[in-house]
Every structure is written in C-alpha cells, then in structure tokens.
C-alpha cells in the first residue's frame, strides 16, 4: 500500500507585511512600527483577541525587516484595537 503524500495547501500564504494590497485600502491605522517582527507580534496579539488585523507598508521592508510598517484594522474594529494597544503598551 503506498503512503499518502502530505497534502500541500493550495492557497497562497499571506505575506507578513502586505504592500499595495487593495483589500486593505480602507482599513484604519492603529499604530506604526519600524521593524517587521514587532509589527507582526502586535498583529498576532490583536488576531488572538478576535480582531481582523494586518500589517501594511508603502514599500517592502529592507533585508533586515526594517521600514515604515502600519498595523491596520477594519474601521468598525479601530476603537477596540486602539484600546487594546493602549492598554498593552
């Protein structure tokens, strides 16, 4: 009996930092960061609390993950996200 191969995901993996993603165009900025790792950690915290958060940038971060990176959420979730970020700071 042949062994089944591990199933590969057919969906594209979401980038850590989205650049020019039209799906996020109307989202509100909660805060900004200068490095990718910190921005992604905060994004993951908001997601763990049930918010739809993403990291976006005007330009791709450099090879060390540095750049102007914005933590964004849908407009309807901005107030809650802002309260969480202010209290976890």
MMTF fields as JSON, N, C-alpha, C and O atoms, coordinates in Angstrom:
{
  "mmtfVersion": "1.0.0",
  "mmtfProducer": "UNKNOWN",
  "numBonds": 355,
  "numAtoms": 356,
  "numGroups": 89,
  "numChains": 1,
  "numModels": 1,
  "chainsPerModel": [1],
  "groupsPerChain": [89],
  "chainIdList": ["A"],
  "bondAtomList": [4, 2, 8, 6, 12, 10, 16, 14, 20, 18, 24, 22, 28, 26, 32, 30, 36, 34, 40, 38, 44, 42, 48, 46, 52, 50, 56, 54, 60, 58, 64, 62, 68, 66, 72, 70, 76, 74, 80, 78, 84, 82, 88, 86, 92, 90, 96, 94, 100, 98, 104, 102, 108, 106, 112, 110, 116, 114, 120, 118, 124, 122, 128, 126, 132, 130, 136, 134, 140, 138, 144, 142, 148, 146, 152, 150, 156, 154, 160, 158, 164, 162, 168, 166, 172, 170, 176, 174, 180, 178, 184, 182, 188, 186, 192, 190, 196, 194, 200, 198, 204, 202, 208, 206, 212, 210, 216, 214, 220, 218, 224, 222, 228, 226, 232, 230, 236, 234, 240, 238, 244, 242, 248, 246, 252, 250, 256, 254, 260, 258, 264, 262, 268, 266, 272, 270, 276, 274, 280, 278, 284, 282, 288, 286, 292, 290, 296, 294, 300, 298, 304, 302, 308, 306, 312, 310, 316, 314, 320, 318, 324, 322, 328, 326, 332, 330, 336, 334, 340, 338, 344, 342, 348, 346, 352, 350],
  "bondOrderList": [1, 1, 1, 1, 1, 1, 1, 1, 1, 1, 1, 1, 1, 1, 1, 1, 1, 1, 1, 1, 1, 1, 1, 1, 1, 1, 1, 1, 1, 1, 1, 1, 1, 1, 1, 1, 1, 1, 1, 1, 1, 1, 1, 1, 1, 1, 1, 1, 1, 1, 1, 1, 1, 1, 1, 1, 1, 1, 1, 1, 1, 1, 1, 1, 1, 1, 1, 1, 1, 1, 1, 1, 1, 1, 1, 1, 1, 1, 1, 1, 1, 1, 1, 1, 1, 1, 1, 1],
  "groupList": [{"groupName": "UNK", "atomNameList": ["N", "CA", "C", "O"], "elementList": ["N", "C", "C", "O"], "formalChargeList": [0, 0, 0, 0], "bondAtomList": [1, 0, 2, 1, 3, 2], "bondOrderList": [1, 1, 2], "singleLetterCode": "X", "chemCompType": "L-PEPTIDE LINKING"}],
  "groupTypeList": [0, 0, 0, 0, 0, 0, 0, 0, 0, 0, 0, 0, 0, 0, 0, 0, 0, 0, 0, 0, 0, 0, 0, 0, 0, 0, 0, 0, 0, 0, 0, 0, 0, 0, 0, 0, 0, 0, 0, 0, 0, 0, 0, 0, 0, 0, 0, 0, 0, 0, 0, 0, 0, 0, 0, 0, 0, 0, 0, 0, 0, 0, 0, 0, 0, 0, 0, 0, 0, 0, 0, 0, 0, 0, 0, 0, 0, 0, 0, 0, 0, 0, 0, 0, 0, 0, 0, 0, 0],
  "groupIdList": [1, 2, 3, 4, 5, 6, 7, 8, 9, 10, 11, 12, 13, 14, 15, 16, 17, 18, 19, 20, 21, 22, 23, 24, 25, 26, 27, 28, 29, 30, 31, 32, 33, 34, 35, 36, 37, 38, 39, 40, 41, 42, 43, 44, 45, 46, 47, 48, 49, 50, 51, 52, 53, 54, 55, 56, 57, 58, 59, 60, 61, 62, 63, 64, 65, 66, 67, 68, 69, 70, 71, 72, 73, 74, 75, 76, 77, 78, 79, 80, 81, 82, 83, 84, 85, 86, 87, 88, 89],
  "secStructList": [7, 7, 7, 7, 7, 7, 7, 7, 7, 7, 1, 7, 7, 7, 7, 1, 1, 3, 3, 1, 7, 4, 4, 4, 6, 6, 7, 3, 3, 3, 3, 3, 3, 3, 3, 2, 2, 2, 2, 2, 2, 2, 2, 2, 2, 2, 2, 2, 6, 6, 7, 7, 3, 3, 3, 3, 3, 1, 1, 7, 7, 7, 6, 6, 1, 3, 3, 3, 3, 3, 3, 3, 3, 7, 4, 4, 4, 2, 2, 2, 2, 2, 2, 2, 2, 2, 2, 2, 7],
  "xCoordList": [0.846, 0.0, 0.892, 1.748, 0.718, 1.542, 1.137, -0.025, 2.124, 1.871, 1.314, 1.819, 0.27, -0.254, 0.744, 1.372, 0.87, 1.747, 1.081, -0.145, 1.911, 1.362, 0.662, 1.209, -0.534, -1.304, -0.686, -0.389, -0.504, 0.015, -1.144, -2.133, -0.999, -2.027, -2.028, -0.976, -3.199, -3.297, -3.532, -3.526, -3.738, -3.931, -2.579, -1.654, -2.49, -1.248, -1.068, -2.026, 0.149, 0.435, 0.395, 0.941, -0.254, -0.369, 1.003, 1.718, 1.38, 2.67, 2.616, 1.549, 3.76, 3.807, 3.437, 2.728, 3.931, 3.631, 3.104, 3.811, 1.864, 1.258, 1.695, 1.727, 2.025, 2.399, 1.422, 1.285, 0.748, -0.21, -1.304, -1.62, -1.877, -2.958, -4.291, -4.637, -5.044, -6.283, -7.343, -8.244, -7.263, -8.242, -8.137, -9.095, -6.99, -6.767, -6.81, -6.475, -7.217, -7.165, -7.989, -7.555, -9.141, -9.99, -9.79, -10.527, -8.822, -8.605, -7.924, -7.209, -8.154, -7.63, -6.327, -6.17, -5.4, -4.131, -4.314, -4.873, -3.827, -3.856, -2.551, -2.566, -1.437, -0.121, 0.873, 0.538, 2.091, 3.124, 4.364, 4.582, 5.158, 6.375, 7.508, 7.286, 8.728, 9.896, 10.511, 11.446, 9.99, 10.526, 9.392, 8.386, 9.58, 8.575, 8.233, 7.056, 9.224, 8.97, 8.056, 7.161, 8.273, 7.432, 6.017, 5.039, 5.91, 4.594, 3.799, 2.609, 4.446, 3.768, 3.359, 2.298, 4.178, 3.819, 2.564, 1.678, 2.475, 1.284, 0.079, -1.024, 0.275, -0.817, -1.363, -2.576, -0.457, -0.87, -1.617, -2.548, -1.217, -1.922, -3.361, -4.297, -3.53, -4.879, -5.719, -6.906, -5.112, -5.843, -6.258, -7.356, -5.396, -5.715, -6.896, -7.6, -7.112, -8.229, -9.466, -10.433, -9.444, -10.617, -10.753, -11.812, -9.715, -9.774, -9.15, -8.295, -9.59, -9.018, -7.901, -8.152, -6.691, -5.56, -4.614, -4.53, -3.906, -2.922, -1.794, -1.961, -0.653, 0.492, 0.631, 0.642, 0.736, 0.879, 2.034, 2.448, 2.543, 3.623, 3.507, 2.965, 4.026, 4.047, 5.129, 4.983, 6.215, 7.338, 7.714, 7.544, 8.211, 8.623, 9.73, 10.609, 9.7, 10.781, 12.123, 12.171, 13.213, 14.536, 14.894, 14.08, 16.104, 16.522, 16.551, 16.545, 16.583, 16.592, 15.2, 15.052, 14.174, 12.808, 12.466, 11.481, 13.266, 13.019, 12.312, 12.506, 11.495, 10.761, 9.596, 9.434, 8.789, 7.586, 6.445, 5.913, 6.072, 5.058, 3.889, 4.076, 2.681, 1.483, 0.617, 0.411, 0.12, -0.822, -2.211, -2.569, -2.997, -4.304, -5.412, -5.187, -6.603, -7.806, -8.962, -8.875, -10.05, -11.227, -11.755, -11.604, -12.366, -12.849, -13.764, -13.731, -14.572, -15.5, -14.79, -15.39, -13.518, -12.772, -11.687, -10.95, -11.583, -10.493, -10.536, -9.5, -11.689, -11.804, -11.337, -10.575, -11.791, -11.386, -9.892, -9.215, -9.378, -7.95, -7.101, -6.081, -7.505, -6.775, -6.762, -5.738, -7.877, -7.954, -7.017, -6.347, -6.97, -6.09, -4.632, -3.861, -4.249, -2.853, -2.46, -1.357, -3.326, -3.014, -2.849, -2.014, -3.621, -3.556, -2.449, -2.037, -1.97, -0.889, 0.484, 1.503, 0.51, 1.781, 2.694, 3.792],
  "yCoordList": [-1.172, 0.0, 1.235, 1.364, 2.137, 3.352, 4.322, 4.392, 5.056, 6.056, 7.318, 7.775, 7.877, 9.126, 10.261, 10.365, 11.069, 12.234, 13.262, 13.337, 14.055, 15.124, 16.119, 16.547, 16.476, 17.429, 18.813, 19.279, 19.44, 20.804, 21.777, 21.523, 22.868, 23.892, 24.509, 24.837, 24.661, 25.24, 26.739, 27.396, 27.278, 28.72, 29.398, 28.831, 30.597, 31.354, 31.766, 32.155, 31.68, 32.076, 33.601, 34.306, 34.083, 35.522, 36.104, 35.548, 37.204, 37.819, 38.434, 38.839, 38.504, 39.115, 40.587, 41.102, 41.265, 42.681, 42.843, 42.56, 43.299, 43.497, 44.847, 45.859, 44.835, 46.065, 46.24, 45.36, 47.391, 47.705, 46.654, 46.245, 46.216, 45.24, 45.992, 46.633, 45.931, 46.699, 46.25, 47.027, 45.03, 44.561, 45.324, 45.357, 45.935, 46.633, 48.155, 48.884, 48.629, 50.063, 50.921, 52.024, 50.475, 51.29, 51.062, 51.621, 50.263, 49.94, 51.095, 51.888, 51.179, 52.268, 51.864, 50.721, 52.814, 52.574, 52.682, 53.653, 51.659, 51.661, 52.245, 53.098, 51.798, 52.302, 51.928, 51.189, 52.437, 52.11, 51.581, 51.843, 50.84, 50.229, 50.419, 50.694, 50.269, 50.405, 49.063, 49.011, 47.961, 46.653, 45.64, 45.707, 44.714, 43.719, 42.798, 42.518, 42.322, 41.35, 41.91, 41.213, 43.148, 43.766, 43.982, 43.723, 44.447, 44.685, 43.386, 43.361, 42.32, 41.032, 40.483, 39.87, 40.693, 40.24, 40.953, 40.317, 42.259, 43.013, 42.574, 42.448, 42.343, 41.857, 40.537, 40.34, 39.641, 38.34, 38.468, 37.707, 39.424, 39.662, 40.109, 39.62, 41.033, 41.505, 40.387, 40.266, 39.577, 38.456, 37.45, 36.896, 37.212, 36.282, 36.792, 36.007, 38.097, 38.696, 38.857, 39.502, 38.282, 38.259, 39.389, 39.541, 40.186, 41.291, 40.877, 39.994, 41.526, 41.303, 42.313, 43.413, 41.967, 42.888, 42.458, 41.28, 43.441, 43.181, 44.198, 45.273, 43.838, 44.75, 45.174, 44.336, 46.48, 47.005, 47.992, 48.545, 48.204, 49.163, 49.737, 49.101, 50.952, 51.575, 50.939, 50.837, 50.515, 49.87, 48.622, 48.583, 47.622, 46.386, 46.69, 47.505, 46.05, 46.243, 45.815, 45.005, 46.365, 46.01, 44.576, 43.876, 44.152, 42.775, 42.429, 41.25, 43.422, 43.192, 43.351, 43.28, 43.568, 43.697, 45.078, 45.242, 46.075, 47.435, 48.255, 48.059, 49.17, 50.052, 50.66, 50.42, 51.439, 52.017, 51.025, 50.878, 50.344, 49.301, 49.736, 50.16, 49.622, 50.074, 48.879, 47.954, 48.917, 47.918, 48.468, 49.525, 47.769, 48.266, 47.272, 46.066, 47.81, 47.013, 47.624, 48.774, 46.862, 47.452, 48.622, 48.623, 49.611, 50.788, 50.449, 51.134, 49.41, 49.047, 48.484, 48.408, 48.087, 47.498, 48.426, 48.052, 49.635, 50.523, 50.899, 50.884, 51.228, 51.661, 50.567, 50.835, 49.349, 48.235, 47.96, 47.73, 47.982, 47.727, 48.8, 48.489, 50.043, 51.149, 51.009, 51.252, 50.624, 50.421, 49.29, 49.409, 48.211, 47.078, 47.512, 47.241, 48.179, 48.595, 49.572, 49.474, 50.504, 51.475, 50.799, 51.223, 49.767, 49.101, 48.048, 47.686, 47.559, 46.569, 47.194, 46.523, 48.467, 49.173, 49.137, 49.692],
  "zCoordList": [0.0, 0.0, 0.0, 0.875, -0.946, -0.984, 0.131, 0.531, 0.612, 1.648, 1.001, -0.024, 1.606, 1.024, 1.241, 2.295, 0.265, 0.39, 1.274, 1.359, 1.933, 2.753, 1.846, 0.83, 2.221, 1.424, 1.551, 2.651, 0.448, 0.433, 0.322, -0.365, 0.998, 0.933, -0.456, -1.004, -1.009, -2.345, -2.313, -3.354, -1.123, -1.014, -0.831, -0.25, -1.329, -1.188, 0.264, 0.931, 0.745, 2.115, 2.21, 1.361, 3.245, 3.452, 3.784, 4.618, 3.152, 3.486, 4.88, 5.343, 5.545, 6.869, 6.803, 7.668, 5.755, 5.547, 4.123, 3.155, 4.003, 2.694, 2.12, 2.821, 0.842, 0.135, -1.029, -1.878, -1.051, -2.12, -2.264, -3.382, -1.168, -1.199, -1.215, -0.222, -2.313, -2.404, -1.398, -1.081, -0.892, 0.099, 1.414, 2.186, 1.679, 2.938, 2.783, 3.717, 1.621, 1.313, 2.267, 2.598, 2.721, 3.572, 5.06, 5.872, 5.428, 6.842, 7.557, 6.944, 8.862, 9.689, 10.385, 10.813, 10.491, 11.167, 12.675, 13.185, 13.375, 14.837, 15.364, 16.252, 14.831, 15.213, 14.124, 13.199, 14.233, 13.25, 13.967, 15.15, 13.226, 13.751, 12.763, 11.584, 13.261, 12.395, 12.028, 11.229, 12.608, 12.216, 12.082, 12.787, 11.171, 10.819, 11.99, 12.218, 12.733, 13.796, 14.882, 15.358, 15.27, 16.293, 15.757, 16.459, 14.536, 13.928, 13.829, 14.143, 13.399, 13.264, 14.631, 14.754, 15.652, 17.006, 17.493, 18.065, 17.276, 17.671, 16.843, 17.376, 15.558, 14.701, 15.238, 15.311, 15.612, 16.13, 17.452, 17.712, 18.29, 19.551, 19.282, 19.914, 18.349, 18.023, 17.418, 17.722, 16.569, 15.982, 17.044, 16.98, 18.014, 19.104, 19.925, 20.561, 19.912, 20.642, 19.763, 20.167, 18.58, 17.72, 16.728, 16.119, 16.544, 15.583, 14.253, 14.2, 13.193, 11.868, 11.66, 11.17, 12.018, 11.93, 10.814, 10.467, 10.262, 9.217, 9.329, 9.905, 8.772, 8.689, 7.239, 6.338, 7.016, 5.665, 5.606, 6.624, 4.409, 4.195, 2.796, 1.892, 2.627, 1.309, 0.435, -0.783, 1.082, 0.394, 1.177, 2.396, 0.508, 1.179, 2.188, 1.907, 3.354, 4.335, 3.742, 2.816, 4.283, 3.773, 4.183, 4.785, 3.854, 4.118, 5.6, 5.954, 6.464, 7.905, 8.524, 9.744, 7.681, 8.162, 8.684, 9.404, 8.331, 8.802, 7.736, 6.536, 8.206, 7.311, 8.063, 9.259, 7.38, 7.977, 7.786, 6.686, 8.876, 8.825, 9.705, 10.845, 9.153, 9.844, 10.241, 9.455, 11.465, 11.945, 11.672, 12.191, 10.865, 10.448, 10.786, 10.879, 10.966, 11.221, 10.433, 10.002, 10.24, 9.586, 10.42, 11.641, 9.781, 10.514, 11.693, 12.716, 11.559, 12.634, 13.867, 14.94, 13.727, 14.839, 15.378, 16.29, 14.82, 15.202, 16.685, 17.349, 17.202, 18.595, 19.553, 20.482, 19.329, 20.191, 20.062, 21.064, 18.843, 18.629, 19.296, 19.912, 19.182, 19.786, 21.312, 21.952, 21.88, 23.336, 23.78, 24.806, 23.023, 23.357, 23.288, 24.209, 22.211, 22.044, 23.143, 23.68, 23.489, 24.54, 25.901, 26.699, 26.173, 27.469, 27.561, 28.663, 26.434, 26.445, 26.299, 26.463, 25.993, 25.776, 26.952, 26.898]
}
